[in-house]
Amino acid sequence: MNNKEKKSVQAELAKKNIEFFYNLLETRFNSEFDKNYIEEIKNLSEGFIIRLSSEQKIKFCKKCNTYWDITTREIRFNSITKNREYICKNCGFTRKFKYKQ
């Protein structure tokens, strides 16, 4: 097995681990580990250069690593700039995503 094959196998395993951690976040079995799961997801995606989809990115705060649900975020639609704004209620950080009309 050469180096290129090893990297592709490692990247596939990292993708599976990212999916596993997202499944743990979705089930919310133990919510005190949410920040640890999100840190692991970020480390895996940065370490193996795996891009997260926009659906995956809007599930947590980029600044304080809290999992976003109804109680921890606020969603606003800005019609002037055509952005969805997700505002974290813990730290006040705002993430903006383009939306189509």
C-alpha positions as CSV (number, residue, x, y, z in Angstrom):
1,M,0.0,0.0,0.0
2,N,1.6,3.2,-1.1
3,N,1.3,6.6,0.6
4,K,-1.6,7.9,-1.7
5,E,-3.7,4.8,-0.9
6,K,-3.1,5.2,2.9
7,K,-4.2,8.9,2.8
8,S,-7.4,8.0,0.9
9,V,-8.2,5.2,3.4
10,Q,-7.5,7.5,6.3
11,A,-9.7,10.2,4.8
12,E,-12.6,7.7,4.4
13,L,-12.2,6.7,8.0
14,A,-12.2,10.3,9.1
15,K,-15.5,10.9,7.1
16,K,-17.1,7.9,8.8
17,N,-16.0,9.3,12.2
18,I,-17.4,12.7,11.4
19,E,-20.7,11.0,10.5
20,F,-20.6,9.1,13.8
21,F,-20.1,12.2,15.8
22,Y,-22.9,14.0,14.0
23,N,-25.2,11.0,14.8
24,L,-24.2,11.3,18.5
25,L,-25.1,15.0,18.4
26,E,-28.4,14.3,16.7
27,T,-29.4,11.7,19.3
28,R,-28.4,13.9,22.2
29,F,-27.8,10.9,24.4
30,N,-25.5,12.9,26.7
31,S,-25.5,16.6,26.1
32,E,-22.6,17.4,28.3
33,F,-20.2,16.0,25.7
34,D,-21.5,18.1,22.8
35,K,-18.6,20.5,22.8
36,N,-16.1,17.6,22.8
37,Y,-17.9,16.0,19.8
38,I,-17.8,19.3,17.9
39,E,-14.1,19.8,18.7
40,E,-13.5,16.3,17.4
41,I,-15.4,17.0,14.2
42,K,-13.4,20.2,13.7
43,N,-10.1,18.5,14.3
44,L,-10.9,15.6,11.9
45,S,-12.1,18.0,9.1
46,E,-9.0,20.2,9.5
47,G,-6.5,17.4,9.9
48,F,-7.7,15.4,6.8
49,I,-8.8,18.4,4.8
50,I,-12.5,17.4,4.6
51,R,-15.0,20.1,3.8
52,L,-18.1,20.2,5.9
53,S,-21.4,20.8,4.0
54,S,-23.5,23.8,4.8
55,E,-26.0,21.6,6.6
56,Q,-23.2,20.3,8.8
57,K,-21.8,23.8,9.4
58,I,-25.1,25.3,10.7
59,K,-25.4,22.8,13.5
60,F,-22.9,24.4,15.8
61,C,-21.4,27.8,16.8
62,K,-18.0,28.4,15.2
63,K,-16.8,30.5,18.1
64,C,-17.9,28.7,21.3
65,N,-18.6,25.1,19.9
66,T,-22.1,24.8,21.3
67,Y,-24.6,22.6,19.5
68,W,-27.4,24.7,18.1
69,D,-31.0,23.8,18.7
70,I,-34.1,25.9,19.3
71,T,-33.0,27.2,22.7
72,T,-29.4,28.1,21.8
73,R,-29.7,30.0,18.5
74,E,-31.8,32.7,16.9
75,I,-32.4,32.8,13.1
76,R,-33.0,36.0,11.2
77,F,-33.4,36.6,7.5
78,N,-31.9,39.8,6.1
79,S,-33.7,40.7,2.9
80,I,-31.3,43.5,2.0
81,T,-28.1,41.3,1.9
82,K,-30.0,38.0,1.2
83,N,-28.5,36.3,4.2
84,R,-29.7,33.9,6.9
85,E,-28.1,35.0,10.1
86,Y,-27.7,32.5,12.9
87,I,-27.0,34.2,16.2
88,C,-25.6,32.2,19.2
89,K,-27.4,32.9,22.4
90,N,-24.4,31.9,24.5
91,C,-21.7,34.1,23.0
92,G,-23.5,36.4,20.6
93,F,-21.6,35.3,17.5
94,T,-23.3,35.7,14.2
95,R,-22.9,33.4,11.2
96,K,-24.2,34.5,7.8
97,F,-25.2,32.2,5.0
98,K,-26.6,33.1,1.6
99,Y,-30.1,32.0,0.7
100,K,-32.0,31.9,-2.6
101,Q,-35.4,33.3,-3.1
